[in-house]
Amino acid sequence: MTVAATGTDRRTAPTLHRGELVVARNRKWDGTAHWVVPGRYLGADGFGHWIFQGTGEFISRPGAALYTASDAVLLVPHDGDWVATFYDAAHPDGVELYIDMAVDFAWRRIRPAVVEFHMIDMDLDVIRTRSRGVFIDDEDEFAEHRVRMNYPAGLAAHLEAECASLAVAVTAGLAPFDGRAAARFTEGRNL
Ligand SMILES: [Mg+2]
């Protein structure tokens, strides 16, 4: 796999309809399973696709399983090697925003009204919590995996740089990290 795998072809979504089930299926670079999270499609704008992930949903990865304790909104951007999950004030740990660096996006309609969104989680995160503010997380995991899973050097450097600039954008409150996700929570709750 190369940086080219982050290209735009596979990440073009099929025609998606409001309210459709979107199953986010994440994996790691070596193919091992990561989080699976169900949601409902809200719509797209200039930033990307917005998906509502409600409270009480079953989510799991190998070694972890739980029912979500708060609503979330997932943004899959048209460009960029990341996805952003926004949380509301009900998040048990006070997380407001969780950006996962991610590559190799792919959408797949598996039957009418059910679409899978696949991506590779690249460890690094930009997180904003009520108590800590903005910080980059999982740099240790990234450092370990880039050796063990053989991340291409160019891709690893690109992800580190993009992660750093996302942290700046989040701190500055630049769009789409400017509060616009709040309206998507309302939309999702009214589906
Ligand atoms: Mg991570």
Boltz pocket constraint, residues with backbone or C-beta under 6 A from the ligand:
constraints:
  - pocket:
      binder: B
      contacts: [[A, 100], [A, 122], [A, 123], [A, 124], [A, 125], [A, 137], [A, 138]]
      max_distance: 6.0
